[in-house]
């Protein structure tokens, strides 16, 4: 069912604040070192004892890059020394074995994502070795019933590499494009000619991969609506299945590499809105469906079907069709979710390695959800994925009177209804097509940690 995308510039300006992306609730800012390895092991044991244990999802963090992209806010290590990457993989194998021993062997690995950093910093042979290690440790779902994806820096792979990635089991490729304009690429230290990307896209399709995603960023130095429109025209010509169009978050105090960009050349708030509006207009005209926030997909993509059927899920990798998996995080800084708990590994690579050498799991911090967290998690997940909240279902599942429990949200929800972001019905409320660009803003009303004294500078802008 095709949904019409409405983009109201006045509404965007009025609601353009900073807030979490809600890849989790509570967000990682609430994680504490009081959640340790012992707590993680308890969560894993409890997950095995559920009446119907969940399938498994794995995120592997591969942090190495050859060059720094100046906009980057990821945990990464810039190095030309391949021996460091070799040592990292050796320790990763130890962590894979140690983690797999915590979960019943009949639990199926249904989703896998390699992120970074630059996963394709490693050779095809090394990535094949990693896949074999995972296959020996976990029971993988049949190829037709799983989603194994890898992030690709177009500068780091050949067409043969891409064909090899498909051959070793990856069925979805995510290419970090950001922008095709040469001046913008120069400003962010990421030069990748269009023609090389074109050849890689052809290789992805020839190899038989089921899905191709592009990441774009708006708000970078020297971007304007004309140049970004040209990038979008090229993207539409290349026809990826999915698109993520992120607003650049300039936080140089937290990420010093961002100081290497010319801040005066960055688009202002009004220009950023124009850039995003240009993307919405062009993608709509090209037939893409709006999934939510800044994510788009072709009409025949599984994400669109999941959205229409109310099966969409959101996790640390963004929107997904695989709901309710237990997520195991592998590698330095990786985040996992087991049952009603979150955990994050040590971010420093050497400390992560030493902890594994000492015979322990490298859990740095995490959180066991309270009853209130679980209620709000369901509410926020429904808003972010479905754009609809059935208050009766929440009340029934958690044994609460919904509108009494969330009485503080009513005035602002009514204001949002007056502004056209949502509409009330007998079951709860439905976010409008215009409101789907501001899902984060709606969700923030139900965030118990979203109160006075919170520093908005820790989050990116909603638009």
BAVEXPA-91738 format. One record per residue (C-alpha): x, y, z; residue number from 1. Coordinates in steps of 0.05 Angstrom, whole numbers, padded with zeros to 5 digits, always signed. Layout:
// residues N
<X->X&Y->Y&Z->Z&k->NUM>;
...
This chain:
// residues 463
<X->+00000&Y->+00000&Z->+00000&k->1>;
<X->+00033&Y->+00065&Z->-00024&k->2>;
<X->+00035&Y->+00119&Z->+00029&k->3>;
<X->+00039&Y->+00192&Z->+00009&k->4>;
<X->+00097&Y->+00228&Z->+00042&k->5>;
<X->+00080&Y->+00297&Z->+00069&k->6>;
<X->+00136&Y->+00346&Z->+00086&k->7>;
<X->+00113&Y->+00408&Z->+00123&k->8>;
<X->+00172&Y->+00457&Z->+00126&k->9>;
<X->+00139&Y->+00501&Z->+00179&k->10>;
<X->+00126&Y->+00440&Z->+00223&k->11>;
<X->+00197&Y->+00417&Z->+00214&k->12>;
<X->+00225&Y->+00484&Z->+00236&k->13>;
<X->+00182&Y->+00486&Z->+00298&k->14>;
<X->+00198&Y->+00416&Z->+00321&k->15>;
<X->+00272&Y->+00414&Z->+00300&k->16>;
<X->+00305&Y->+00399&Z->+00367&k->17>;
<X->+00358&Y->+00349&Z->+00389&k->18>;
<X->+00339&Y->+00281&Z->+00414&k->19>;
<X->+00356&Y->+00206&Z->+00415&k->20>;
<X->+00349&Y->+00163&Z->+00353&k->21>;
<X->+00318&Y->+00108&Z->+00398&k->22>;
<X->+00356&Y->+00049&Z->+00370&k->23>;
<X->+00345&Y->+00027&Z->+00442&k->24>;
<X->+00305&Y->+00048&Z->+00502&k->25>;
<X->+00333&Y->+00066&Z->+00550&k->26>;
<X->+00389&Y->+00095&Z->+00508&k->27>;
<X->+00463&Y->+00079&Z->+00519&k->28>;
<X->+00470&Y->+00142&Z->+00562&k->29>;
<X->+00434&Y->+00105&Z->+00617&k->30>;
<X->+00481&Y->+00045&Z->+00617&k->31>;
<X->+00521&Y->+00036&Z->+00681&k->32>;
<X->+00584&Y->-00002&Z->+00701&k->33>;
<X->+00541&Y->-00033&Z->+00756&k->34>;
<X->+00519&Y->-00081&Z->+00701&k->35>;
<X->+00579&Y->-00127&Z->+00694&k->36>;
<X->+00600&Y->-00195&Z->+00667&k->37>;
<X->+00562&Y->-00232&Z->+00721&k->38>;
<X->+00498&Y->-00194&Z->+00704&k->39>;
<X->+00508&Y->-00210&Z->+00631&k->40>;
<X->+00517&Y->-00284&Z->+00644&k->41>;
<X->+00453&Y->-00284&Z->+00686&k->42>;
<X->+00415&Y->-00251&Z->+00629&k->43>;
<X->+00441&Y->-00303&Z->+00579&k->44>;
<X->+00421&Y->-00361&Z->+00625&k->45>;
<X->+00352&Y->-00331&Z->+00635&k->46>;
<X->+00343&Y->-00324&Z->+00559&k->47>;
<X->+00357&Y->-00398&Z->+00549&k->48>;
<X->+00303&Y->-00415&Z->+00601&k->49>;
<X->+00247&Y->-00376&Z->+00567&k->50>;
<X->+00188&Y->-00420&Z->+00543&k->51>;
<X->+00207&Y->-00404&Z->+00471&k->52>;
<X->+00279&Y->-00378&Z->+00469&k->53>;
<X->+00290&Y->-00322&Z->+00418&k->54>;
<X->+00330&Y->-00329&Z->+00355&k->55>;
<X->+00398&Y->-00296&Z->+00356&k->56>;
<X->+00425&Y->-00235&Z->+00321&k->57>;
<X->+00499&Y->-00216&Z->+00322&k->58>;
<X->+00533&Y->-00150&Z->+00312&k->59>;
<X->+00608&Y->-00152&Z->+00300&k->60>;
<X->+00647&Y->-00088&Z->+00308&k->61>;
<X->+00709&Y->-00083&Z->+00263&k->62>;
<X->+00740&Y->-00016&Z->+00281&k->63>;
<X->+00798&Y->-00006&Z->+00234&k->64>;
<X->+00802&Y->+00046&Z->+00178&k->65>;
<X->+00860&Y->+00067&Z->+00133&k->66>;
<X->+00839&Y->+00140&Z->+00133&k->67>;
<X->+00797&Y->+00185&Z->+00178&k->68>;
<X->+00731&Y->+00212&Z->+00151&k->69>;
<X->+00725&Y->+00279&Z->+00185&k->70>;
<X->+00650&Y->+00273&Z->+00200&k->71>;
<X->+00658&Y->+00206&Z->+00236&k->72>;
<X->+00629&Y->+00195&Z->+00305&k->73>;
<X->+00643&Y->+00120&Z->+00309&k->74>;
<X->+00690&Y->+00079&Z->+00352&k->75>;
<X->+00746&Y->+00069&Z->+00301&k->76>;
<X->+00822&Y->+00061&Z->+00297&k->77>;
<X->+00861&Y->+00093&Z->+00240&k->78>;
<X->+00921&Y->+00050&Z->+00223&k->79>;
<X->+00962&Y->+00023&Z->+00165&k->80>;
<X->+00989&Y->-00034&Z->+00208&k->81>;
<X->+00953&Y->-00097&Z->+00186&k->82>;
<X->+00983&Y->-00136&Z->+00244&k->83>;
<X->+00938&Y->-00099&Z->+00292&k->84>;
<X->+00877&Y->-00122&Z->+00252&k->85>;
<X->+00904&Y->-00193&Z->+00252&k->86>;
<X->+00911&Y->-00192&Z->+00328&k->87>;
<X->+00841&Y->-00163&Z->+00334&k->88>;
<X->+00811&Y->-00222&Z->+00294&k->89>;
<X->+00849&Y->-00272&Z->+00338&k->90>;
<X->+00817&Y->-00242&Z->+00400&k->91>;
<X->+00750&Y->-00238&Z->+00365&k->92>;
<X->+00752&Y->-00314&Z->+00355&k->93>;
<X->+00763&Y->-00322&Z->+00430&k->94>;
<X->+00702&Y->-00278&Z->+00444&k->95>;
<X->+00659&Y->-00316&Z->+00394&k->96>;
<X->+00675&Y->-00382&Z->+00428&k->97>;
<X->+00664&Y->-00353&Z->+00498&k->98>;
<X->+00598&Y->-00321&Z->+00478&k->99>;
<X->+00571&Y->-00382&Z->+00442&k->100>;
<X->+00581&Y->-00425&Z->+00504&k->101>;
<X->+00529&Y->-00382&Z->+00540&k->102>;
<X->+00472&Y->-00398&Z->+00492&k->103>;
<X->+00437&Y->-00464&Z->+00478&k->104>;
<X->+00465&Y->-00494&Z->+00413&k->105>;
<X->+00396&Y->-00502&Z->+00382&k->106>;
<X->+00383&Y->-00427&Z->+00381&k->107>;
<X->+00386&Y->-00402&Z->+00310&k->108>;
<X->+00429&Y->-00345&Z->+00285&k->109>;
<X->+00381&Y->-00307&Z->+00240&k->110>;
<X->+00413&Y->-00239&Z->+00232&k->111>;
<X->+00485&Y->-00217&Z->+00226&k->112>;
<X->+00514&Y->-00148&Z->+00215&k->113>;
<X->+00587&Y->-00128&Z->+00207&k->114>;
<X->+00599&Y->-00054&Z->+00223&k->115>;
<X->+00656&Y->-00008&Z->+00240&k->116>;
<X->+00702&Y->+00024&Z->+00226&k->117>;
<X->+00711&Y->-00008&Z->+00158&k->118>;
<X->+00694&Y->-00082&Z->+00158&k->119>;
<X->+00725&Y->-00088&Z->+00088&k->120>;
<X->+00791&Y->-00062&Z->+00116&k->121>;
<X->+00801&Y->-00137&Z->+00128&k->122>;
<X->+00816&Y->-00182&Z->+00069&k->123>;
<X->+00764&Y->-00227&Z->+00038&k->124>;
<X->+00802&Y->-00287&Z->+00066&k->125>;
<X->+00800&Y->-00258&Z->+00136&k->126>;
<X->+00725&Y->-00244&Z->+00131&k->127>;
<X->+00714&Y->-00315&Z->+00105&k->128>;
<X->+00753&Y->-00341&Z->+00165&k->129>;
<X->+00708&Y->-00298&Z->+00211&k->130>;
<X->+00646&Y->-00327&Z->+00178&k->131>;
<X->+00672&Y->-00398&Z->+00188&k->132>;
<X->+00686&Y->-00383&Z->+00261&k->133>;
<X->+00615&Y->-00358&Z->+00271&k->134>;
<X->+00587&Y->-00418&Z->+00233&k->135>;
<X->+00624&Y->-00467&Z->+00278&k->136>;
<X->+00601&Y->-00431&Z->+00341&k->137>;
<X->+00528&Y->-00417&Z->+00324&k->138>;
<X->+00473&Y->-00453&Z->+00285&k->139>;
<X->+00460&Y->-00409&Z->+00224&k->140>;
<X->+00391&Y->-00404&Z->+00194&k->141>;
<X->+00383&Y->-00427&Z->+00121&k->142>;
<X->+00404&Y->-00374&Z->+00071&k->143>;
<X->+00332&Y->-00359&Z->+00050&k->144>;
<X->+00311&Y->-00346&Z->+00122&k->145>;
<X->+00366&Y->-00300&Z->+00147&k->146>;
<X->+00395&Y->-00231&Z->+00135&k->147>;
<X->+00471&Y->-00225&Z->+00137&k->148>;
<X->+00495&Y->-00155&Z->+00120&k->149>;
<X->+00561&Y->-00119&Z->+00116&k->150>;
<X->+00580&Y->-00045&Z->+00114&k->151>;
<X->+00625&Y->-00028&Z->+00055&k->152>;
<X->+00670&Y->+00032&Z->+00044&k->153>;
<X->+00670&Y->+00037&Z->-00032&k->154>;
<X->+00744&Y->+00058&Z->-00030&k->155>;
<X->+00765&Y->-00008&Z->+00002&k->156>;
<X->+00736&Y->-00061&Z->-00045&k->157>;
<X->+00740&Y->-00086&Z->-00116&k->158>;
<X->+00685&Y->-00119&Z->-00156&k->159>;
<X->+00718&Y->-00186&Z->-00142&k->160>;
<X->+00716&Y->-00171&Z->-00067&k->161>;
<X->+00641&Y->-00158&Z->-00072&k->162>;
<X->+00629&Y->-00223&Z->-00108&k->163>;
<X->+00670&Y->-00258&Z->-00056&k->164>;
<X->+00630&Y->-00227&Z->+00001&k->165>;
<X->+00566&Y->-00256&Z->-00029&k->166>;
<X->+00600&Y->-00323&Z->-00038&k->167>;
<X->+00619&Y->-00328&Z->+00036&k->168>;
<X->+00548&Y->-00313&Z->+00058&k->169>;
<X->+00531&Y->-00239&Z->+00058&k->170>;
<X->+00464&Y->-00224&Z->+00024&k->171>;
<X->+00459&Y->-00150&Z->+00039&k->172>;
<X->+00510&Y->-00095&Z->+00025&k->173>;
<X->+00509&Y->-00025&Z->+00055&k->174>;
<X->+00552&Y->+00025&Z->+00018&k->175>;
<X->+00573&Y->+00089&Z->+00054&k->176>;
<X->+00563&Y->+00141&Z->-00001&k->177>;
<X->+00551&Y->+00205&Z->+00040&k->178>;
<X->+00555&Y->+00251&Z->-00021&k->179>;
<X->+00579&Y->+00246&Z->-00093&k->180>;
<X->+00600&Y->+00319&Z->-00100&k->181>;
<X->+00676&Y->+00324&Z->-00107&k->182>;
<X->+00681&Y->+00387&Z->-00066&k->183>;
<X->+00642&Y->+00357&Z->-00008&k->184>;
<X->+00683&Y->+00293&Z->-00012&k->185>;
<X->+00747&Y->+00334&Z->-00008&k->186>;
<X->+00721&Y->+00372&Z->+00053&k->187>;
<X->+00706&Y->+00308&Z->+00091&k->188>;
<X->+00768&Y->+00270&Z->+00068&k->189>;
<X->+00729&Y->+00215&Z->+00032&k->190>;
<X->+00743&Y->+00213&Z->-00043&k->191>;
<X->+00704&Y->+00160&Z->-00080&k->192>;
<X->+00688&Y->+00172&Z->-00154&k->193>;
<X->+00619&Y->+00157&Z->-00180&k->194>;
<X->+00644&Y->+00108&Z->-00233&k->195>;
<X->+00678&Y->+00063&Z->-00182&k->196>;
<X->+00613&Y->+00060&Z->-00142&k->197>;
<X->+00574&Y->+00046&Z->-00206&k->198>;
<X->+00619&Y->-00015&Z->-00219&k->199>;
<X->+00610&Y->-00039&Z->-00148&k->200>;
<X->+00534&Y->-00033&Z->-00152&k->201>;
<X->+00535&Y->-00075&Z->-00216&k->202>;
<X->+00578&Y->-00127&Z->-00180&k->203>;
<X->+00530&Y->-00131&Z->-00122&k->204>;
<X->+00473&Y->-00146&Z->-00169&k->205>;
<X->+00511&Y->-00194&Z->-00213&k->206>;
<X->+00533&Y->-00234&Z->-00152&k->207>;
<X->+00460&Y->-00244&Z->-00132&k->208>;
<X->+00458&Y->-00205&Z->-00066&k->209>;
<X->+00386&Y->-00195&Z->-00043&k->210>;
<X->+00393&Y->-00124&Z->-00019&k->211>;
<X->+00434&Y->-00060&Z->-00030&k->212>;
<X->+00432&Y->+00000&Z->+00016&k->213>;
<X->+00463&Y->+00069&Z->+00011&k->214>;
<X->+00480&Y->+00117&Z->+00068&k->215>;
<X->+00478&Y->+00191&Z->+00053&k->216>;
<X->+00492&Y->+00250&Z->+00100&k->217>;
<X->+00464&Y->+00321&Z->+00094&k->218>;
<X->+00493&Y->+00380&Z->+00131&k->219>;
<X->+00565&Y->+00370&Z->+00108&k->220>;
<X->+00611&Y->+00427&Z->+00087&k->221>;
<X->+00596&Y->+00459&Z->+00019&k->222>;
<X->+00530&Y->+00421&Z->+00009&k->223>;
<X->+00474&Y->+00460&Z->-00023&k->224>;
<X->+00407&Y->+00440&Z->-00053&k->225>;
<X->+00434&Y->+00440&Z->-00124&k->226>;
<X->+00495&Y->+00396&Z->-00109&k->227>;
<X->+00455&Y->+00350&Z->-00064&k->228>;
<X->+00401&Y->+00344&Z->-00118&k->229>;
<X->+00455&Y->+00320&Z->-00167&k->230>;
<X->+00478&Y->+00268&Z->-00116&k->231>;
<X->+00406&Y->+00245&Z->-00107&k->232>;
<X->+00397&Y->+00240&Z->-00183&k->233>;
<X->+00457&Y->+00194&Z->-00187&k->234>;
<X->+00432&Y->+00153&Z->-00127&k->235>;
<X->+00363&Y->+00144&Z->-00159&k->236>;
<X->+00397&Y->+00122&Z->-00224&k->237>;
<X->+00436&Y->+00069&Z->-00185&k->238>;
<X->+00371&Y->+00048&Z->-00152&k->239>;
<X->+00391&Y->+00020&Z->-00083&k->240>;
<X->+00336&Y->-00019&Z->-00047&k->241>;
<X->+00343&Y->+00022&Z->+00016&k->242>;
<X->+00368&Y->+00091&Z->+00034&k->243>;
<X->+00387&Y->+00122&Z->+00101&k->244>;
<X->+00395&Y->+00198&Z->+00097&k->245>;
<X->+00426&Y->+00221&Z->+00162&k->246>;
<X->+00432&Y->+00292&Z->+00187&k->247>;
<X->+00504&Y->+00306&Z->+00204&k->248>;
<X->+00514&Y->+00317&Z->+00279&k->249>;
<X->+00571&Y->+00367&Z->+00291&k->250>;
<X->+00599&Y->+00352&Z->+00360&k->251>;
<X->+00673&Y->+00370&Z->+00357&k->252>;
<X->+00681&Y->+00370&Z->+00432&k->253>;
<X->+00663&Y->+00296&Z->+00433&k->254>;
<X->+00695&Y->+00278&Z->+00366&k->255>;
<X->+00758&Y->+00321&Z->+00355&k->256>;
<X->+00767&Y->+00296&Z->+00283&k->257>;
<X->+00707&Y->+00338&Z->+00264&k->258>;
<X->+00748&Y->+00401&Z->+00278&k->259>;
<X->+00785&Y->+00387&Z->+00213&k->260>;
<X->+00725&Y->+00410&Z->+00173&k->261>;
<X->+00709&Y->+00482&Z->+00159&k->262>;
<X->+00649&Y->+00498&Z->+00204&k->263>;
<X->+00635&Y->+00562&Z->+00166&k->264>;
<X->+00622&Y->+00520&Z->+00103&k->265>;
<X->+00569&Y->+00478&Z->+00136&k->266>;
<X->+00495&Y->+00491&Z->+00118&k->267>;
<X->+00455&Y->+00529&Z->+00170&k->268>;
<X->+00391&Y->+00503&Z->+00202&k->269>;
<X->+00346&Y->+00529&Z->+00146&k->270>;
<X->+00392&Y->+00501&Z->+00092&k->271>;
<X->+00393&Y->+00433&Z->+00126&k->272>;
<X->+00318&Y->+00430&Z->+00123&k->273>;
<X->+00320&Y->+00448&Z->+00049&k->274>;
<X->+00370&Y->+00392&Z->+00037&k->275>;
<X->+00326&Y->+00341&Z->+00071&k->276>;
<X->+00264&Y->+00368&Z->+00036&k->277>;
<X->+00300&Y->+00360&Z->-00031&k->278>;
<X->+00315&Y->+00287&Z->-00013&k->279>;
<X->+00242&Y->+00274&Z->+00006&k->280>;
<X->+00216&Y->+00306&Z->-00058&k->281>;
<X->+00263&Y->+00269&Z->-00105&k->282>;
<X->+00256&Y->+00201&Z->-00071&k->283>;
<X->+00180&Y->+00207&Z->-00070&k->284>;
<X->+00179&Y->+00224&Z->-00144&k->285>;
<X->+00225&Y->+00164&Z->-00157&k->286>;
<X->+00176&Y->+00117&Z->-00122&k->287>;
<X->+00212&Y->+00105&Z->-00056&k->288>;
<X->+00170&Y->+00093&Z->+00007&k->289>;
<X->+00184&Y->+00129&Z->+00072&k->290>;
<X->+00196&Y->+00078&Z->+00127&k->291>;
<X->+00205&Y->+00127&Z->+00184&k->292>;
<X->+00249&Y->+00186&Z->+00203&k->293>;
<X->+00305&Y->+00187&Z->+00151&k->294>;
<X->+00297&Y->+00117&Z->+00122&k->295>;
<X->+00269&Y->+00100&Z->+00053&k->296>;
<X->+00259&Y->+00037&Z->+00013&k->297>;
<X->+00234&Y->+00013&Z->-00054&k->298>;
<X->+00161&Y->-00010&Z->-00054&k->299>;
<X->+00179&Y->-00084&Z->-00061&k->300>;
<X->+00230&Y->-00083&Z->-00004&k->301>;
<X->+00216&Y->-00128&Z->+00057&k->302>;
<X->+00220&Y->-00066&Z->+00102&k->303>;
<X->+00159&Y->-00037&Z->+00067&k->304>;
<X->+00119&Y->-00102&Z->+00076&k->305>;
<X->+00141&Y->-00105&Z->+00149&k->306>;
<X->+00119&Y->-00032&Z->+00160&k->307>;
<X->+00051&Y->-00045&Z->+00128&k->308>;
<X->+00040&Y->-00109&Z->+00168&k->309>;
<X->+00061&Y->-00079&Z->+00234&k->310>;
<X->+00123&Y->-00124&Z->+00239&k->311>;
<X->+00177&Y->-00071&Z->+00234&k->312>;
<X->+00229&Y->-00073&Z->+00289&k->313>;
<X->+00284&Y->-00024&Z->+00310&k->314>;
<X->+00351&Y->-00042&Z->+00339&k->315>;
<X->+00422&Y->-00014&Z->+00341&k->316>;
<X->+00430&Y->-00025&Z->+00266&k->317>;
<X->+00366&Y->+00014&Z->+00250&k->318>;
<X->+00301&Y->-00014&Z->+00222&k->319>;
<X->+00296&Y->-00089&Z->+00214&k->320>;
<X->+00247&Y->-00142&Z->+00192&k->321>;
<X->+00273&Y->-00190&Z->+00246&k->322>;
<X->+00238&Y->-00173&Z->+00311&k->323>;
<X->+00251&Y->-00201&Z->+00380&k->324>;
<X->+00319&Y->-00231&Z->+00369&k->325>;
<X->+00370&Y->-00232&Z->+00426&k->326>;
<X->+00428&Y->-00189&Z->+00402&k->327>;
<X->+00500&Y->-00210&Z->+00417&k->328>;
<X->+00552&Y->-00155&Z->+00410&k->329>;
<X->+00622&Y->-00177&Z->+00390&k->330>;
<X->+00684&Y->-00134&Z->+00387&k->331>;
<X->+00707&Y->-00071&Z->+00422&k->332>;
<X->+00650&Y->-00022&Z->+00439&k->333>;
<X->+00596&Y->-00070&Z->+00411&k->334>;
<X->+00527&Y->-00066&Z->+00443&k->335>;
<X->+00481&Y->-00125&Z->+00455&k->336>;
<X->+00411&Y->-00137&Z->+00481&k->337>;
<X->+00395&Y->-00203&Z->+00517&k->338>;
<X->+00325&Y->-00209&Z->+00545&k->339>;
<X->+00309&Y->-00147&Z->+00586&k->340>;
<X->+00380&Y->-00123&Z->+00589&k->341>;
<X->+00430&Y->-00083&Z->+00549&k->342>;
<X->+00505&Y->-00090&Z->+00551&k->343>;
<X->+00565&Y->-00056&Z->+00519&k->344>;
<X->+00636&Y->-00081&Z->+00510&k->345>;
<X->+00698&Y->-00043&Z->+00530&k->346>;
<X->+00713&Y->+00008&Z->+00476&k->347>;
<X->+00789&Y->+00011&Z->+00483&k->348>;
<X->+00817&Y->-00043&Z->+00437&k->349>;
<X->+00877&Y->-00061&Z->+00480&k->350>;
<X->+00835&Y->-00065&Z->+00544&k->351>;
<X->+00784&Y->-00108&Z->+00506&k->352>;
<X->+00839&Y->-00154&Z->+00484&k->353>;
<X->+00871&Y->-00159&Z->+00553&k->354>;
<X->+00805&Y->-00176&Z->+00585&k->355>;
<X->+00795&Y->-00234&Z->+00536&k->356>;
<X->+00866&Y->-00257&Z->+00550&k->357>;
<X->+00849&Y->-00257&Z->+00624&k->358>;
<X->+00793&Y->-00307&Z->+00611&k->359>;
<X->+00735&Y->-00258&Z->+00619&k->360>;
<X->+00681&Y->-00228&Z->+00576&k->361>;
<X->+00696&Y->-00155&Z->+00560&k->362>;
<X->+00631&Y->-00126&Z->+00588&k->363>;
<X->+00641&Y->-00053&Z->+00607&k->364>;
<X->+00571&Y->-00031&Z->+00626&k->365>;
<X->+00498&Y->-00043&Z->+00613&k->366>;
<X->+00429&Y->-00040&Z->+00643&k->367>;
<X->+00375&Y->-00087&Z->+00669&k->368>;
<X->+00308&Y->-00058&Z->+00651&k->369>;
<X->+00259&Y->-00038&Z->+00706&k->370>;
<X->+00184&Y->-00050&Z->+00700&k->371>;
<X->+00177&Y->+00024&Z->+00680&k->372>;
<X->+00232&Y->+00016&Z->+00627&k->373>;
<X->+00196&Y->-00043&Z->+00596&k->374>;
<X->+00130&Y->-00005&Z->+00591&k->375>;
<X->+00162&Y->+00055&Z->+00559&k->376>;
<X->+00205&Y->+00010&Z->+00514&k->377>;
<X->+00142&Y->-00021&Z->+00484&k->378>;
<X->+00110&Y->+00048&Z->+00474&k->379>;
<X->+00172&Y->+00078&Z->+00440&k->380>;
<X->+00184&Y->+00017&Z->+00397&k->381>;
<X->+00112&Y->+00020&Z->+00372&k->382>;
<X->+00118&Y->+00094&Z->+00356&k->383>;
<X->+00185&Y->+00088&Z->+00321&k->384>;
<X->+00166&Y->+00027&Z->+00280&k->385>;
<X->+00091&Y->+00029&Z->+00268&k->386>;
<X->+00073&Y->+00102&Z->+00278&k->387>;
<X->+00014&Y->+00077&Z->+00317&k->388>;
<X->+00003&Y->+00063&Z->+00390&k->389>;
<X->-00052&Y->+00017&Z->+00415&k->390>;
<X->-00058&Y->+00040&Z->+00487&k->391>;
<X->-00104&Y->-00019&Z->+00504&k->392>;
<X->-00049&Y->-00068&Z->+00486&k->393>;
<X->+00002&Y->-00032&Z->+00530&k->394>;
<X->-00048&Y->-00029&Z->+00587&k->395>;
<X->-00066&Y->-00103&Z->+00581&k->396>;
<X->+00006&Y->-00127&Z->+00576&k->397>;
<X->+00032&Y->-00086&Z->+00635&k->398>;
<X->-00031&Y->-00082&Z->+00678&k->399>;
<X->-00035&Y->-00006&Z->+00680&k->400>;
<X->-00086&Y->+00048&Z->+00665&k->401>;
<X->-00050&Y->+00078&Z->+00605&k->402>;
<X->-00074&Y->+00149&Z->+00607&k->403>;
<X->-00066&Y->+00154&Z->+00682&k->404>;
<X->+00004&Y->+00126&Z->+00678&k->405>;
<X->+00023&Y->+00175&Z->+00622&k->406>;
<X->-00020&Y->+00234&Z->+00643&k->407>;
<X->+00039&Y->+00282&Z->+00636&k->408>;
<X->+00042&Y->+00269&Z->+00561&k->409>;
<X->-00030&Y->+00288&Z->+00546&k->410>;
<X->-00021&Y->+00364&Z->+00538&k->411>;
<X->+00036&Y->+00357&Z->+00489&k->412>;
<X->+00002&Y->+00300&Z->+00451&k->413>;
<X->-00058&Y->+00345&Z->+00443&k->414>;
<X->-00013&Y->+00401&Z->+00417&k->415>;
<X->+00018&Y->+00352&Z->+00367&k->416>;
<X->-00052&Y->+00332&Z->+00345&k->417>;
<X->-00070&Y->+00405&Z->+00334&k->418>;
<X->-00007&Y->+00413&Z->+00294&k->419>;
<X->-00024&Y->+00353&Z->+00249&k->420>;
<X->+00031&Y->+00306&Z->+00274&k->421>;
<X->-00018&Y->+00254&Z->+00299&k->422>;
<X->-00092&Y->+00238&Z->+00309&k->423>;
<X->-00127&Y->+00203&Z->+00366&k->424>;
<X->-00173&Y->+00144&Z->+00355&k->425>;
<X->-00211&Y->+00096&Z->+00401&k->426>;
<X->-00149&Y->+00052&Z->+00408&k->427>;
<X->-00096&Y->+00105&Z->+00421&k->428>;
<X->-00064&Y->+00150&Z->+00368&k->429>;
<X->-00036&Y->+00146&Z->+00297&k->430>;
<X->+00023&Y->+00187&Z->+00273&k->431>;
<X->+00008&Y->+00224&Z->+00208&k->432>;
<X->+00050&Y->+00222&Z->+00145&k->433>;
<X->+00080&Y->+00289&Z->+00164&k->434>;
<X->+00092&Y->+00263&Z->+00235&k->435>;
<X->+00133&Y->+00204&Z->+00211&k->436>;
<X->+00191&Y->+00251&Z->+00199&k->437>;
<X->+00186&Y->+00271&Z->+00272&k->438>;
<X->+00177&Y->+00203&Z->+00305&k->439>;
<X->+00235&Y->+00217&Z->+00351&k->440>;
<X->+00199&Y->+00279&Z->+00377&k->441>;
<X->+00136&Y->+00239&Z->+00391&k->442>;
<X->+00175&Y->+00184&Z->+00426&k->443>;
<X->+00212&Y->+00234&Z->+00470&k->444>;
<X->+00146&Y->+00248&Z->+00506&k->445>;
<X->+00149&Y->+00178&Z->+00535&k->446>;
<X->+00223&Y->+00179&Z->+00554&k->447>;
<X->+00230&Y->+00180&Z->+00629&k->448>;
<X->+00302&Y->+00203&Z->+00622&k->449>;
<X->+00282&Y->+00261&Z->+00577&k->450>;
<X->+00275&Y->+00314&Z->+00630&k->451>;
<X->+00304&Y->+00379&Z->+00656&k->452>;
<X->+00379&Y->+00379&Z->+00663&k->453>;
<X->+00392&Y->+00333&Z->+00605&k->454>;
<X->+00444&Y->+00361&Z->+00558&k->455>;
<X->+00415&Y->+00362&Z->+00488&k->456>;
<X->+00486&Y->+00369&Z->+00460&k->457>;
<X->+00494&Y->+00294&Z->+00468&k->458>;
<X->+00444&Y->+00281&Z->+00413&k->459>;
<X->+00436&Y->+00297&Z->+00340&k->460>;
<X->+00382&Y->+00342&Z->+00313&k->461>;
<X->+00315&Y->+00310&Z->+00297&k->462>;
<X->+00321&Y->+00338&Z->+00226&k->463>;
